[in-house]
Amino acid sequence: MLARIQELLREGWSFPEITADIPHGDMPGDKVEIGEGHVKKAQVIFPELLKKLQENGKEKAVLCVCGGSGVGKSEIASVLGYYLTSLGIRSYVLSGDNYPRRIPKYNDAERLNTFRRSGIRGMLMEGVYTEENGQILRKLQEKEVDPDPKLIVEYPWLSAYIEYGKEALRCYLGTANEIDFEEVSNILAAFKDGKKEIFLKRMGRTETELWYSPVDFSDIDVLIVEWTHGNSDYLKGVDIPILLNSTPEETLAHRRARNRDGKTDSAFTTMVLAIEQKKLHEQARKAKIIVSKDGALLDFAAYSEIMDGQF
């Protein structure tokens, strides 16, 4: 791989034409629709990526494409993988969304249960839980508005519920309690060790959509992980983290446009996105390539300036 990268950097290259059927990540049922904006961002990233791969100095490399929900991770990872393979650097795109400990509907339920259980305990600890408040809270939960901070004006005791619940949710989201980081880390290690065939997990949205498929890695030079949590401290083995940056407001706008779960505007979804966004921000120092929403390369100082005051 390194010899080919050096050849490309020395002799020059041009971007391969994007076709409608380029390979994409391995998440079952995931819809990858590559638009002009995704291609433009990939073309900003790619020359810098070649340099980073050369600097990495390894014949096999792992890169991740991370960022907030709906920012274009799957699409941009697919384009980067296509460019690499077309230019003689063979790649495979792995979706980290296959590796939560629970299928989506159970994980969503666990997230909500974690928030609500800890919120009620918080009310008890702060001495604001009463039978009357408990009845009001149940009605708010039935309407799915209990995480809405605007309701604190009417129900001051809800502040304890929300703060304790939010902290418990923060300790669950993107941690080893929610995601099997060890399994993904072991896959990255096996790839770097030269294992020719690796069984990869496939997870859909129902109880029966869970299986493993063997993947031939004997000729793969670069493993691309597309995943919100690809730059997490829990994940081991990533050489080149690529952060697709967006502010919390931009991330929510992406989510609304994508309408992935039908509850985009709910107070709970907004809370989850905010927590995930803050974790991405805390991990951003490790990113080797950062790209703004409008497709500009950023160093960490410029990124910090954009994100100043967002959290």
QUIZISUL-V543872 format. One record per pair of residues at least 6 apart in sequence whose C-alpha atoms are under 6 Angstrom apart, sorted by the first residue. I is the first residue (numbers start at 0). J is the second residue. Records with the same first field share a line. If there is no record, write none. Layout:
I->J  J
This chain:
0->58
1->58
23->77
24->92  93  94
25->93  94
26->94
27->203
31->74
33->74
37->75
40->294
41->75
59->191  220  221
60->221
61->221  222  223  237  238
62->223  237  238  239  240
63->223  224  225  229  240  241
64->72  225  241
65->226  227  229  242
66->227  242  243  244
67->250
69->253  254
72->225
73->225
80->90
84->90
89->219  220
90->219  220  221  222
91->222  223
92->223  224
93->223  224
94->224  225
95->226
97->201  202
98->179
99->177  178  179
100->177  178
102->204
103->204
114->164  168
115->164
117->163  164
118->160  161  163  164
119->160
121->159  160  163
122->128  159  160
127->156
139->145
146->161  266  267
147->266
151->157  158
180->234
184->234  235
187->236
195->215  216  217
196->214  215  216
197->213  214
198->211  212  213
199->211  212
200->210  211
201->209  210  211
202->208  209
239->287
240->286  287
241->286  288  289
242->289
243->290
244->290  291  292
245->292
255->263
289->296  297
290->296  297
